Amino acid sequence: MKNTLNRPILVGSLLTAAMFAGSAQAALVAQYTFTDLTTSDVDTNTSATALTRGAGLTGKGTFDSTTAPTVSGDMGTVPSTPSFKFDFADVGSSQANALANDEYLSFTLSSTGGATIDFTNITLDFAKGARAVGDQSGKAIGVHIYAGDFSVLAPTAADFIGTGRVPSAKGSSDLWYGIDIDLAALTATTSPTEFRLYLEDAGAGNRTHKIWVDSIALNATVTPVPEPSSTALLGLGGLALILRRRR
């Protein structure tokens, strides 16, 4: 009698190994923590550039690794964490103004080795200035996310894929505000994708106060192209299945 009992196990093992070799992976694909403008924690199947500033923010913004001073015209006590600080006057007074003046932070994420990227979300932290310590009324700052190939795309107000805002009534007990923007519309991406974060101060009042930006994180599901060895395993599995059926 021919021993065929182990063949289904062999076929299943080969197919399983091949499938896992090219399976999708949920990943943090880019993170900016503002000790400088470089990225960290990049997935091995993607590559992210350092942050750059649009023409409207060139020469503006400073790294801030200390606790912000508690003085009138600035903000209250902020957790001592590296961040990037702007004056309110540095950023757009509206979304249209930020677009017109190229007031954005930018980075580009690329696939490596033909991997497919399904973006999930982008998160960041904001803190904002106040007319006086503990007073943050009237300062609704926001960020508008655009993504694409900007060598052929001139973004308009209608093209943004997500917006996050810090409410105007944030109190002194909660100076950092987390923003989470859904990117599920960006699927099956293999071409380089530039992300632009247009910054806006939509509040009235004294525009000499401050905005802090920190902890930008881009998340995606990355599906790598199977290794040649994985493809060979899949082929062997199929061949073994055909031979088994013939017998």
Backbone bond lengths (Angstrom), bond angles and torsions (degrees), N, CA, C in turn:
res aa  C-N    CA-C-N  psi(-1)  N-CA   C-N-CA  omega(-1)  CA-C   N-CA-C  phi
1 M - - - 1.478 - - 1.532 109.16 -
2 K 1.344 114.89 136.73 1.466 118.59 179.77 1.525 109.33 -80.56
3 N 1.315 113.32 140.60 1.465 118.44 -179.32 1.525 109.32 -86.64
4 T 1.321 116.82 102.65 1.470 121.40 179.82 1.520 112.06 -112.43
5 L 1.335 116.31 2.41 1.465 119.18 -174.32 1.513 112.57 -64.50
6 N 1.335 117.61 -33.15 1.464 120.09 -175.18 1.520 113.44 -85.85
7 R 1.340 117.08 -9.07 1.462 118.76 -175.42 1.523 113.36 -66.49
8 P 1.353 118.63 -44.04 1.469 116.93 176.56 1.517 112.60 -59.82
9 I 1.341 116.53 -36.22 1.466 119.92 178.98 1.522 109.76 -65.35
10 L 1.348 116.07 -42.91 1.458 120.16 179.71 1.515 110.92 -62.78
11 V 1.335 116.48 -46.27 1.467 120.70 179.90 1.527 110.08 -60.43
12 G 1.342 116.15 -47.14 1.462 119.49 -179.75 1.508 112.45 -61.35
13 S 1.328 117.20 -39.33 1.467 120.89 -179.97 1.510 111.22 -65.06
14 L 1.332 116.01 -42.31 1.469 119.88 -179.71 1.519 110.84 -65.31
15 L 1.328 116.18 -45.37 1.462 119.08 -179.30 1.519 111.38 -65.22
16 T 1.328 116.62 -40.65 1.463 119.76 179.09 1.513 111.48 -62.81
17 A 1.322 117.70 -43.50 1.468 121.09 178.85 1.508 110.63 -61.84
18 A 1.331 117.03 -40.61 1.460 119.87 -179.24 1.518 111.37 -67.27
19 M 1.340 116.72 -40.60 1.464 119.22 -178.58 1.518 111.49 -65.97
20 F 1.348 117.30 -42.73 1.457 119.81 -178.36 1.515 111.81 -67.25
21 A 1.322 117.59 -29.23 1.463 120.82 -178.09 1.518 111.49 -64.88
22 G 1.333 118.64 -28.59 1.454 121.07 -179.66 1.510 112.52 -116.48
23 S 1.312 118.68 23.82 1.459 121.94 -174.91 1.517 111.27 -78.20
24 A 1.349 114.76 157.27 1.457 120.92 179.63 1.517 110.41 -69.82
25 Q 1.335 115.86 148.85 1.453 121.41 -179.02 1.526 109.21 -131.82
26 A 1.327 116.41 121.95 1.460 119.93 173.24 1.518 108.00 -73.08
27 A 1.335 117.33 132.63 1.460 118.36 -171.25 1.525 111.64 -152.02
28 L 1.323 114.41 151.06 1.457 122.46 163.10 1.520 105.62 -82.57
29 V 1.329 117.80 113.76 1.457 119.84 -171.89 1.532 113.08 -100.50
30 A 1.322 117.67 -17.43 1.466 120.14 175.54 1.518 108.85 -158.10
31 Q 1.341 115.98 139.72 1.465 120.75 179.30 1.521 109.04 -144.87
32 Y 1.330 115.27 135.73 1.466 121.49 -179.58 1.528 107.73 -126.08
33 T 1.330 116.16 115.13 1.462 121.41 -175.24 1.527 112.96 -109.04
34 F 1.323 117.17 -0.34 1.464 123.57 168.93 1.517 115.51 67.14
35 T 1.319 116.95 31.46 1.452 117.65 158.34 1.526 107.57 -74.91
36 D 1.330 115.38 -24.83 1.463 124.89 168.54 1.518 105.45 -158.62
37 L 1.337 118.42 -162.51 1.462 120.40 -177.05 1.521 113.38 -98.29
38 T 1.330 117.24 8.58 1.454 119.35 -178.69 1.525 110.78 -82.31
39 T 1.325 115.18 168.01 1.459 120.92 -179.52 1.521 110.14 -102.34
40 S 1.349 114.99 161.37 1.455 120.52 176.32 1.518 108.96 -143.48
41 D 1.330 116.51 169.43 1.462 122.26 178.01 1.522 112.40 56.65
42 V 1.314 116.80 44.89 1.457 120.75 -179.64 1.521 109.34 -85.45
43 D 1.319 117.40 134.64 1.455 122.55 177.93 1.530 109.98 -62.97
44 T 1.323 117.05 147.75 1.466 120.38 -176.34 1.524 112.72 -68.09
45 N 1.339 117.90 -16.77 1.461 120.91 -179.77 1.525 112.76 -99.44
46 T 1.336 116.47 7.15 1.464 121.09 176.98 1.524 109.49 -137.13
47 S 1.312 115.05 166.33 1.460 121.23 177.69 1.522 108.74 -139.42
48 A 1.336 117.12 129.29 1.459 121.92 -178.83 1.522 110.06 -117.22
49 T 1.326 116.05 142.80 1.457 121.34 178.19 1.526 110.26 -84.05
50 A 1.322 115.71 168.83 1.463 120.78 170.03 1.522 108.97 -68.63
51 L 1.332 115.86 158.89 1.464 120.17 174.83 1.527 110.29 -69.28
52 T 1.318 115.72 141.15 1.463 121.31 172.08 1.526 108.47 -125.08
53 R 1.316 115.87 165.13 1.456 120.92 178.06 1.516 110.48 -111.09
54 G 1.328 116.53 138.70 1.450 120.39 174.45 1.512 110.64 -64.15
55 A 1.333 115.56 167.92 1.467 120.33 -176.14 1.522 112.27 -55.33
56 G 1.339 116.60 -34.47 1.461 119.79 -178.25 1.516 114.09 -72.85
57 L 1.338 117.87 -15.20 1.460 121.36 178.23 1.524 112.35 -112.18
58 T 1.323 117.50 3.92 1.465 120.51 179.75 1.526 110.39 -58.94
59 G 1.312 116.07 127.03 1.460 120.49 -179.69 1.512 114.11 78.71
60 K 1.326 116.88 3.13 1.467 120.75 179.80 1.524 109.72 -111.50
61 G 1.299 116.41 154.69 1.458 121.20 -178.79 1.519 111.20 89.54
62 T 1.319 115.65 141.05 1.466 121.48 179.46 1.525 109.49 -135.81
63 F 1.324 116.07 151.43 1.460 120.22 174.71 1.520 108.64 -75.63
64 D 1.320 116.19 136.84 1.456 121.75 -177.36 1.525 108.13 -130.34
65 S 1.313 116.99 108.44 1.467 120.80 -178.16 1.520 111.88 -108.86
66 T 1.331 117.26 11.90 1.460 120.65 -178.08 1.524 110.17 -118.16
67 T 1.310 115.97 172.15 1.454 120.71 174.24 1.519 109.25 -74.00
68 A 1.327 115.95 131.53 1.463 119.74 -178.34 1.523 110.51 -64.66
69 P 1.318 118.16 144.25 1.465 120.48 -178.50 1.521 112.04 -68.03
70 T 1.318 116.22 146.54 1.460 121.32 178.47 1.519 108.96 -94.84
71 V 1.319 115.00 77.34 1.460 120.60 179.99 1.513 108.92 -129.59
72 S 1.322 116.70 156.21 1.447 121.19 178.07 1.523 109.52 -61.16
73 G 1.327 116.11 137.56 1.455 119.98 -179.37 1.508 112.73 91.82
74 D 1.325 117.12 -11.59 1.455 119.91 174.29 1.522 105.83 -116.04
75 M 1.306 119.91 -147.56 1.447 119.62 179.06 1.509 110.72 -124.19
76 G 1.306 115.88 172.58 1.444 120.43 -178.85 1.506 111.97 -72.43
77 T 1.315 117.38 -161.67 1.458 121.77 -177.83 1.518 110.32 -67.45
78 V 1.323 116.03 128.16 1.456 122.76 179.91 1.522 107.57 -115.33
79 P 1.342 118.77 141.89 1.460 118.91 176.66 1.519 111.70 -52.29
80 S 1.306 116.67 137.18 1.461 120.63 -177.07 1.525 108.82 -75.39
81 T 1.309 115.88 92.85 1.457 121.99 -177.79 1.517 109.07 -143.38
82 P 1.323 118.84 143.83 1.464 119.16 177.98 1.522 110.49 -59.60
83 S 1.317 116.52 135.67 1.459 121.65 179.70 1.522 107.85 -155.33
84 F 1.328 115.68 177.31 1.463 121.71 -179.46 1.520 107.24 -117.00
85 K 1.331 117.12 124.79 1.455 121.87 -171.76 1.526 111.01 -111.36
86 F 1.346 115.42 133.03 1.456 122.14 174.92 1.520 109.49 -122.16
87 D 1.334 116.31 152.98 1.456 120.33 164.74 1.524 108.27 -76.79
88 F 1.317 117.29 149.47 1.465 119.96 176.32 1.527 110.54 -55.32
89 A 1.331 117.07 -36.22 1.461 120.43 -177.76 1.525 112.31 -68.55
90 D 1.349 117.71 -14.37 1.459 120.62 179.72 1.519 112.47 -72.99
91 V 1.334 117.32 -28.63 1.460 121.19 -170.99 1.519 110.23 -106.58
92 G 1.337 115.15 170.15 1.456 119.91 -174.47 1.513 112.82 -66.63
93 S 1.339 116.18 146.74 1.459 120.93 176.14 1.523 110.90 -82.33
94 S 1.339 116.70 -7.38 1.461 122.91 176.68 1.523 107.32 -159.22
95 Q 1.325 116.65 169.56 1.455 120.05 177.08 1.530 110.71 -61.20
96 A 1.326 116.81 -44.91 1.462 120.72 -179.75 1.530 110.93 -62.06
97 N 1.342 115.88 -39.08 1.460 120.19 179.55 1.520 111.49 -66.37
98 A 1.343 116.98 -41.92 1.458 120.88 178.23 1.521 111.10 -62.91
99 L 1.341 117.08 -39.83 1.462 121.23 177.53 1.522 111.09 -65.06
100 A 1.314 116.50 -47.32 1.464 120.90 -176.08 1.524 112.11 -63.64
101 N 1.335 116.85 -31.82 1.464 120.87 -175.09 1.534 113.40 -103.86
102 D 1.328 117.37 9.40 1.473 121.66 178.37 1.531 112.02 53.27
103 E 1.332 115.82 49.90 1.463 121.15 -179.46 1.530 108.81 -98.07
104 Y 1.312 114.79 81.91 1.458 119.75 -175.24 1.521 111.09 -146.61
105 L 1.349 115.07 159.18 1.454 123.74 165.73 1.524 107.22 -102.62
106 S 1.329 117.34 143.54 1.452 120.33 -172.34 1.526 112.02 -139.40
107 F 1.330 115.71 146.04 1.465 121.52 168.36 1.523 108.07 -151.06
108 T 1.321 116.75 159.71 1.465 122.19 -178.38 1.517 109.56 -123.22
109 L 1.323 115.54 133.72 1.458 121.88 176.12 1.526 109.08 -110.97
110 S 1.330 115.97 131.63 1.461 121.55 -179.21 1.518 110.11 -123.05
111 S 1.322 114.42 149.03 1.462 121.12 172.68 1.525 109.01 -80.56
112 T 1.316 116.77 143.79 1.464 120.51 174.41 1.525 108.64 -116.82
113 G 1.319 115.84 140.44 1.459 120.28 177.81 1.510 114.43 67.29
114 G 1.348 117.67 21.63 1.456 120.67 177.18 1.509 115.43 80.88
115 A 1.333 118.65 10.51 1.463 121.27 179.63 1.531 110.60 -61.83
116 T 1.334 115.98 147.72 1.461 122.42 176.90 1.523 109.13 -99.45
117 I 1.343 116.25 135.95 1.456 121.21 -175.61 1.528 109.72 -116.40
118 D 1.320 115.97 125.98 1.462 122.72 170.38 1.524 107.29 -111.92
119 F 1.313 116.85 104.76 1.459 120.78 -177.16 1.527 110.16 -70.07
120 T 1.318 115.95 144.95 1.460 120.59 179.96 1.530 112.06 -111.91
121 N 1.328 118.04 -54.06 1.461 119.32 -179.57 1.521 110.45 -164.08
122 I 1.318 114.85 164.72 1.463 122.03 172.97 1.521 107.34 -128.49
123 T 1.325 116.65 135.48 1.460 121.28 -179.50 1.528 109.31 -124.46
124 L 1.316 116.39 154.33 1.463 122.29 174.29 1.512 109.22 -159.87
125 D 1.321 115.31 164.21 1.457 121.51 178.08 1.521 109.18 -113.73
126 F 1.334 114.99 138.52 1.457 122.58 175.66 1.521 109.33 -119.42
127 A 1.312 116.74 145.55 1.462 122.29 162.95 1.522 105.80 -133.76
128 K 1.321 116.39 154.54 1.464 117.78 -173.99 1.514 111.63 -139.32
129 G 1.314 114.23 159.72 1.452 121.42 -177.95 1.509 112.52 -78.44
130 A 1.322 115.17 -179.76 1.456 120.81 -175.78 1.520 109.21 -148.04
131 R 1.329 114.80 158.56 1.466 118.60 175.86 1.534 110.27 -65.67
132 A 1.321 115.15 -32.26 1.459 120.86 176.76 1.513 107.12 -153.11
133 V 1.300 117.02 168.16 1.457 120.54 -178.99 1.530 109.58 -57.60
134 G 1.357 116.15 128.76 1.450 120.54 178.75 1.515 114.35 82.87
135 D 1.330 119.28 -3.39 1.467 122.05 -179.54 1.518 108.49 -112.99
136 Q 1.336 116.44 108.64 1.452 119.41 178.89 1.523 111.54 -120.33
137 S 1.305 117.90 20.17 1.454 120.63 -178.92 1.531 110.33 -71.32
138 G 1.324 114.97 151.69 1.456 120.24 174.80 1.509 114.65 77.11
139 K 1.339 118.53 12.95 1.462 120.35 -177.05 1.523 110.37 -126.59
140 A 1.322 116.92 79.51 1.462 121.57 -178.78 1.523 109.05 -92.93
141 I 1.328 116.63 87.21 1.459 119.72 179.42 1.522 109.88 -84.05
142 G 1.309 115.85 154.48 1.450 118.91 -177.01 1.512 112.14 -149.82
143 V 1.334 114.59 168.63 1.456 122.10 175.99 1.526 107.02 -134.92
144 H 1.325 116.06 136.34 1.455 122.56 179.22 1.528 107.60 -117.16
145 I 1.333 116.37 124.39 1.460 121.80 -174.26 1.525 109.88 -98.15
146 Y 1.319 115.09 127.54 1.465 122.38 173.40 1.528 107.24 -122.53
147 A 1.325 116.49 147.76 1.460 120.16 179.64 1.519 109.56 -145.20
148 G 1.331 116.25 142.52 1.456 120.38 177.49 1.509 111.83 155.24
149 D 1.321 115.31 -160.03 1.456 123.29 176.74 1.520 107.15 -103.50
150 F 1.320 116.86 99.71 1.455 120.62 -172.59 1.526 112.99 -81.07
151 S 1.339 116.66 0.31 1.467 118.56 170.63 1.531 110.31 -73.13
152 V 1.339 116.48 -20.51 1.470 120.57 178.56 1.527 111.50 -122.56
153 L 1.327 117.64 -5.43 1.456 121.64 -177.04 1.517 110.26 -116.02
154 A 1.335 115.62 125.12 1.462 121.08 172.31 1.520 106.92 -106.10
155 P 1.327 118.35 102.32 1.469 120.08 -171.16 1.519 112.89 -64.89
156 T 1.315 114.61 142.33 1.450 122.25 173.85 1.520 107.94 -118.59
157 A 1.318 115.79 174.51 1.458 120.05 -178.13 1.525 112.08 -60.57
158 A 1.338 116.88 -24.94 1.463 120.15 -177.11 1.521 113.26 -85.02
159 D 1.331 118.00 -8.14 1.460 121.28 -172.38 1.519 114.57 -92.08
160 F 1.321 118.81 -6.72 1.456 119.04 -174.38 1.522 110.05 -68.82
161 I 1.335 116.10 148.65 1.466 120.72 -177.48 1.526 112.43 -101.52
162 G 1.308 117.16 -6.76 1.460 119.34 177.73 1.513 111.50 -176.61
163 T 1.325 116.01 150.91 1.463 122.16 179.65 1.527 108.96 -134.63
164 G 1.322 115.68 139.68 1.452 120.79 173.27 1.515 109.19 -130.33
165 R 1.322 117.19 140.64 1.460 121.04 -178.05 1.526 110.95 -132.10
166 V 1.312 114.80 149.08 1.455 121.49 169.58 1.526 106.58 -93.53
167 P 1.329 119.34 119.87 1.468 121.11 -178.82 1.522 111.98 -56.35
168 S 1.306 115.49 152.13 1.468 120.02 -175.67 1.517 112.71 -72.45
169 A 1.326 117.98 -14.69 1.460 120.24 -174.76 1.524 113.11 -106.49
170 K 1.334 118.15 28.53 1.462 119.41 177.75 1.526 109.89 -64.82
171 G 1.327 115.92 136.08 1.452 120.40 -178.74 1.517 112.33 -94.04
172 S 1.304 116.27 170.38 1.467 121.10 -175.28 1.520 112.28 -68.51
173 S 1.344 118.36 -15.87 1.456 120.23 -179.25 1.529 112.66 -81.59
174 D 1.311 117.44 -7.74 1.465 120.69 -175.71 1.524 108.73 -142.47
175 L 1.340 116.12 68.89 1.459 119.44 -171.97 1.525 112.97 -76.90
176 W 1.331 117.10 -32.20 1.458 120.14 176.07 1.521 109.17 -86.21
177 Y 1.326 116.21 137.05 1.454 121.14 -177.93 1.522 108.78 -129.94
178 G 1.338 117.26 121.41 1.455 121.33 -179.40 1.516 112.25 -84.16
179 I 1.317 116.27 135.07 1.467 122.70 178.59 1.520 108.24 -118.60
180 D 1.328 116.50 133.85 1.464 123.22 -178.68 1.523 107.62 -130.84
181 I 1.337 116.60 116.15 1.465 121.58 -175.77 1.524 109.63 -115.95
182 D 1.320 115.83 126.96 1.465 122.96 -178.18 1.530 110.53 -72.94
183 L 1.337 116.37 132.25 1.469 121.68 178.20 1.528 111.61 -119.78
184 A 1.334 116.93 22.76 1.461 120.44 -174.27 1.517 113.12 -61.63
185 A 1.327 118.15 -18.37 1.472 120.19 178.92 1.520 112.11 -72.47
186 L 1.335 117.67 -16.13 1.468 121.32 -179.39 1.523 108.89 -94.01
187 T 1.322 116.62 93.33 1.458 121.31 -175.20 1.525 111.77 -121.74
188 A 1.325 115.00 160.40 1.475 123.52 174.49 1.525 111.59 49.73
189 T 1.328 115.86 48.08 1.463 121.60 -177.16 1.529 110.58 -94.85
190 T 1.319 115.95 130.34 1.463 120.77 174.15 1.525 111.74 -123.13
191 S 1.334 117.17 -17.55 1.464 121.54 179.91 1.527 110.23 -86.38
192 P 1.337 117.72 156.43 1.466 119.74 175.93 1.526 111.15 -57.19
193 T 1.320 116.11 136.26 1.462 121.73 -179.44 1.519 109.12 -122.39
194 E 1.320 115.57 121.25 1.464 120.51 176.56 1.521 109.46 -91.27
195 F 1.322 116.38 133.99 1.456 122.50 175.51 1.522 108.44 -109.18
196 R 1.312 115.85 128.54 1.465 121.41 176.21 1.512 109.75 -117.89
197 L 1.317 115.53 128.66 1.456 122.53 179.02 1.528 107.59 -108.60
198 Y 1.335 115.65 97.61 1.461 120.81 179.07 1.522 108.93 -80.95
199 L 1.331 115.69 126.54 1.460 121.26 -174.92 1.524 109.93 -100.10
200 E 1.317 115.35 138.38 1.465 120.99 -174.96 1.517 110.68 -137.92
201 D 1.330 115.99 136.00 1.458 122.32 167.96 1.517 106.72 -107.86
202 A 1.329 116.45 101.85 1.460 120.12 -176.65 1.527 112.38 -92.20
203 G 1.315 117.28 6.42 1.461 120.31 -176.21 1.520 112.33 -92.03
204 A 1.309 114.94 154.07 1.461 120.26 174.68 1.518 109.24 -84.08
205 G 1.310 115.71 171.73 1.457 119.03 174.29 1.512 113.21 106.29
206 N 1.312 115.58 -165.89 1.453 123.19 -175.23 1.522 110.61 -65.68
207 R 1.332 117.79 119.54 1.454 121.54 -177.70 1.527 111.75 -94.88
208 T 1.320 117.03 27.24 1.472 120.14 174.93 1.529 111.15 -100.66
209 H 1.312 118.70 4.85 1.456 121.83 -179.04 1.516 110.58 -82.57
210 K 1.320 117.28 -171.90 1.469 120.65 -166.14 1.523 112.81 -120.56
211 I 1.335 114.43 154.62 1.465 123.38 170.57 1.519 107.38 -127.38
212 W 1.338 116.59 131.09 1.468 121.25 173.96 1.526 108.93 -110.24
213 V 1.333 116.66 136.22 1.464 122.42 176.20 1.524 107.62 -120.74
214 D 1.338 116.74 136.88 1.460 119.74 -178.44 1.526 110.24 -152.79
215 S 1.335 115.14 158.98 1.467 123.87 167.72 1.522 113.44 54.43
216 I 1.329 116.74 55.44 1.461 120.15 172.61 1.527 108.34 -76.57
217 A 1.320 117.08 126.23 1.470 121.31 -178.52 1.522 109.44 -135.22
218 L 1.330 116.36 129.22 1.460 122.94 178.42 1.521 108.72 -110.25
219 N 1.325 116.36 128.53 1.464 121.80 -177.61 1.525 110.49 -118.98
220 A 1.326 116.01 146.83 1.463 120.75 -178.17 1.518 109.64 -158.82
221 T 1.323 115.43 161.99 1.453 121.64 168.29 1.521 107.12 -100.31
222 V 1.318 116.02 122.34 1.462 121.77 -174.26 1.530 109.00 -111.68
223 T 1.321 115.76 126.33 1.464 121.45 178.63 1.518 108.83 -111.62
224 P 1.321 117.93 104.62 1.468 119.78 -178.67 1.523 111.54 -74.48
225 V 1.333 115.13 156.00 1.459 120.41 173.21 1.522 107.76 -71.80
226 P 1.343 119.01 134.06 1.466 119.97 -179.73 1.522 111.94 -57.98
227 E 1.322 116.28 142.94 1.458 121.35 175.30 1.529 109.66 -65.19
228 P 1.348 118.10 152.38 1.471 120.05 177.68 1.517 112.62 -52.28
229 S 1.340 117.27 -36.98 1.457 120.24 179.28 1.521 111.31 -65.02
230 S 1.343 116.35 -34.08 1.460 120.37 178.44 1.518 110.82 -68.26
231 T 1.358 115.66 -40.37 1.453 119.85 177.27 1.518 110.57 -62.76
232 A 1.333 115.95 -39.84 1.462 120.09 178.45 1.522 110.80 -63.87
233 L 1.333 117.14 -41.05 1.458 120.87 177.02 1.519 111.46 -60.17
234 L 1.325 115.64 -41.78 1.456 119.86 179.40 1.520 110.36 -63.23
235 G 1.333 116.26 -41.31 1.456 120.38 177.93 1.519 111.80 -63.71
236 L 1.316 116.82 -43.39 1.464 120.56 178.22 1.518 111.28 -62.64
237 G 1.337 115.46 -39.83 1.454 119.08 178.49 1.518 111.61 -61.95
238 G 1.341 116.30 -43.26 1.457 120.22 177.86 1.512 111.74 -64.04
239 L 1.339 117.14 -41.54 1.467 121.22 179.05 1.525 110.61 -62.66
240 A 1.342 116.67 -44.11 1.453 119.65 179.44 1.520 111.43 -61.80
241 L 1.321 116.00 -37.10 1.464 119.94 179.40 1.525 110.75 -66.82
242 I 1.350 117.30 -41.41 1.466 121.13 177.94 1.526 110.98 -61.86
243 L 1.361 116.60 -46.18 1.454 120.71 -179.74 1.535 111.22 -61.61
244 R 1.304 116.19 -40.00 1.456 119.54 179.74 1.520 111.10 -62.96
245 R 1.338 116.58 -41.82 1.456 119.77 -179.31 1.540 111.46 -65.75
246 R 1.347 116.26 -35.81 1.466 119.66 -179.50 1.528 111.49 -66.24
247 R 1.355 116.22 -28.01 1.448 119.20 179.58 1.515 111.08 -89.71
